Amino acid sequence: MKVIIDTNGLMIPGQFGLDIFSELRGLGFDSYLVPRASVRELEKIYAEGRGKDRTAARIALSLLERCTIIEENGFTDDIITDMAVDMNAAVLTNDIELKKRLCSKGVTIVYLRGRTRLSI
C-alpha cells in the first residue's frame, strides 16, 4: 500500500525519535511517496531554522533516499490531497487542517499517537 508523507511526518524521527518506516511497514505500507514541495519545505526549515527544528529537518532530508519524490507543482497541501485521491494512497501527517481536508475526501490518515507510535 502507498503512503504519502508530508513535511511534518518526515520530521517525526528527529522530533520524537520514532522510526516512521518500521511503523509504516507494521501498518501495511510499503511504498513511501513525498511531493517535491515537501522537500523544498524541509530544505527551507534546514536553511533558516534553529535548534530542534533544524536538526529534525536535517534528519528528514537524510530519510528521503528511502522515498519516491513526486514532481508536482502547486501548494503542498493541494498536491498531497490530489495525490492521495488520485493514487488511493494514505497520508502521514499531523497537520490538523490537512487532516480535515483529507477526511472530507475519504482519505486514510496516518498520524503520530502518544508520541510513541503511528496509528490509522
N, C-alpha and C positions, 0 to 999 in steps of 0.2 A: 504494500500500500504506500501511497505517496503522502508526504507531509511537506508543507511549505513552512519554512522557518523565518519569522520576521526578525527585525533588529534586536528587540529586547529578548526574544527567545534565544538568539545566539549569544547574548551576554550573560545568560544564566550560569554557565560554568564558571565564569570569572567572578560573578557576584555571590553565588551560593555554593560553589564547589561541587556541582552536580554534573555527572556525565550524561548529557542530554541524549547522546547517541545510543547508549546502552538502555536508557529509559525508553526511548522511542522504539528500539528493537523489541523490548519487552511488551510494548503495546501493539506490536504487529507491523510497524512501519519499517520499510527497507529502502526507500528512495527519498532523499533529502534535497529539497529544492529551495533556492534562495534567489529572490529577484535582485538584479544589479542595483536597483535603488537602495536596497538594504545594505549592500556592500558599500555604496557611497556614504550612507549614513554612518556606518561603522568607521570608515576612513576619516570622516569629519570629527567624530567623537574622539578618535585616537589623536588626531592632529590638534584639536582645540581643547580637549578635555583635561581634567586634572584628577589625580588620585585614583580612587577605585574605579571610576567610570573609564578612565584611560586604560587602566590595566585590563578591565573586562573587555574593552573594545579590542585590545591587542590580542587577547586570548581568542576572542570571537573570530578575528581575521585569520588566525592560525588554523582555525577549525574548518575554514571554507574549502580546503582541499578535499574534504570528505563529502562535499555537497556539489550539486549541479547548479551552476549560475544560469539564471534565465534572463535573457536580454529583452527587456520590455521598457518602454518609455512611459513616463507619467508619474503621478503621485503614488507613493509607496502603498498606502492602504487600498487605493483603487486597483493597483496592479495585483496585490495579494488577493483581494476579493474576486476579481475577474479570473485569475489563475485557478483559485480554489473551485469556483463554479464550473469553469470550462474543463478542468482536469479531474473533477470529482476527487479532490485532494483535501486532506485535513490541514489545519493551520496551527502551528505552535506559536502562541502569543500570550502576553499578559496585559496587552493594551485594551483597556475597558471599552473605548469607543469602537475599536476594530472588532472586538468580540461581539458587540451589539449588532454591527453591520453583518458579520458572518452568520450570526444566529438567525437573523431575519431572512437569510438566503438558504438556511438549512445546512450550513457547512459544519462539519465536525471540528470542535475546538479542543486543542491540547493545551493545558496550562500548568503552571507551577502550583503545586498544592502543599501547603505547610512548609515551604522552603526546603523540602527534603525529597520530593518525588514529582513526577509528571503524572497528570491524570486527564481523562477524557471527560 
